[in-house]
């Protein structure tokens, strides 16, 4: 079993910053193949940023230059630093860990960007 717990969401004004955390526990040994996804009301869930199996990072075009994904293998935690936030970034942000052919998801954390 794998458990993923996100934290750090909240309400922020446009142009502001937030840092999300996703702490993993259970049958997990590294932070590779972990990432952040988001789902806005009425929209499909989309990839935001991932740490690949080789340790490199991938980003959605809409967040490049504003968001940074990082991780701490010792803590089995990944982070998403979000800067220059826009109202369009408003969504529930969830982290995912892929092990083999199975995807494990956290419960999500709400990010609202509004003045």
Residue, then its C-alpha position, 0 to 999 in steps of 0.5 A: x500500500x502507498x499513501x500520499x498526503x498533500x498539503x500547502x494549498x490555500x487562497x492566494x492573490x494573483x501574482x502570489x506564491x504557494x508551495x505544495x508538499x506531497x509526503x509518501x509512505x508505505x511500500x515506496x522507496x523513492x520519489x521517481x515517477x511522482x508528479x503533480x496534477x490538477x483539475x479545475x471545475x468543469x475541466x479534465x485533470x491535467x499534468x502539471x509537473x513530474x519527476x521521471x524515472x531518471x530524475x529529470x523534470x517535466x512541466x506543462x507548457x502553461x506552468x513553465x518558468x513559474x512552477x518548480x518541482x523538486x523532491x527529497x528522497x530521504x523524506x519521500x516527499x515532493x514539492x511544487x513551488x508555484x510562483x506568479x500564480x494566475x486565476x487560471x491556476x485555480x484547481x485541486x492539485x493532487x500528487x501521483x506515484x506510479x509503481x509498475x502499472x499502478x497509479x496511486x493518488x493523494x486526496x488533493x489540496x485546493x489552490x484558489x487564486x483570486x483577488 
